Amino acid sequence: MKDFKGIYPAIMTPFDPQGAVSESSLRRIVNHALGVGVDGFYVCGGGGEGLLLTVPERQEVLEIVLDEVKGRSSVIAHVGAFQIPDVLTLARHANQAGADAVASMPPAYFYLPTIEGLVSFYSQVAEASALPVLAYNIPGRLPLNLDTQTFERLIQIPGVIGLKDSSGDLYQITLTAMINEGKIVVFNGEDGALWYGLMAGCVGGIGSTYPVMAHLFVDLYRAFKTGDLKLGLNLQRRINVIIREILKFNSLAAAKQILKWLDLDCGDPRPPTQPLNSEQAKELKTSLDKIGFFNLSH
C-alpha cells in the first residue's frame, strides 16, 4: 500500500465547448499540478463534478488521469454515487484501471443509514475495489456526520484505512486522528483549515480550491513538515483571503473562471451550475487583483 500523505488537489473535470470531457485539458492540468509538486490527485469528487458525470465519463476521467500520471503520484478515485450499484461498478473499475485507493461519500441523501448500514456499505466498497478505502465525511452537504465514534466502527472494516474529513471540526478531527494510536489516514478536507488540520493529526489535505493555488498548499505542507510554524500560518492566512473572494460567488464557477485566467482552461461548469457572468467575472478579477493573487507564482 502506498503511503498516503501530502497535498491532493480535488482535480477539476475540464469540458470542451460541447460539454464533453476534454482529454487534452485534463492532461495539461495534471502535468501542471505535478510540476508544482503535489503528492497525488483526488478524481471525480465534488470539485471534479463527479456526481454530474455519467459512470462511463467518470471511468474515462480516471483512466486519463492515471495514464498521464504514469505512477508519478498517488491517485485516489472518488466512487461515491446516488446508486450503490454505480458505486460498486466504479470501485471495481478503479482497481482495474490502476488507482491507488478509492474514496466514497456515504449513501445518505433523503435516506439516513444506520451505523449497520454504513458498515455494510463500506464493506461492499472495500470488497468490490480490493483497494484501500477512505470514507468521506462532509456533513455540510449530507445529513450525516461520521464522527469519531462512528468512524471507530468503520475503521474495523478490512480495507478501510481512513477518511477525508471536510467537517472543519478540529476537536472531532483530533480525536479521530488518534484512533489506533494515530496509525490511520485522515485527510483534511476543509481548505480554509488545512494548517490546523495538520496540527490536529491529518496526514495531508484534499481540496477543491487547490487547483487554483496548488503552490500555496504545497508550500504550506512543506512548512508544516519542516516545523516552520510562522510561515505555515501566514500561508494559511493568505489562502483564506483568496478563498474568501472565491466564496462570494459559486465556488466551482469562480474556480473555473480563475483557471481560465491562469491559462489552465477547464471550460464551464456542467449544468445546473452556471458560469460567472461578465459582471461577476469582472468583480472577481478586481478583488483578486487587489489582494495580489495574480502576482503569485502559479
Salt bridges, closest charged atoms under 4 A:
ASP3 OD2 - LYS5 NZ 3.34
GLU23 OE2 - ARG27 NE 2.93
GLU49 OE2 - LYS256 NZ 2.79
GLU57 OE1 - ARG270 NH1 2.73
GLU63 OE2 - HIS93 NE2 2.65
ASP67 OD2 - ARG27 NH1 2.91
ASP67 OD2 - LYS70 NZ 3.83
GLU68 OE1 - ARG27 NH1 2.51
ASP100 OD1 - LYS2 NZ 3.59
GLU181 OE1 - LYS183 NZ 3.75
GLU245 OE2 - ARG244 NE 3.63
GLU245 OE1 - LYS248 NZ 2.87
ASP263 OD2 - ARG28 NH2 2.99
ASP268 OD1 - LYS260 NZ 2.70
ASP289 OD2 - LYS285 NZ 3.27
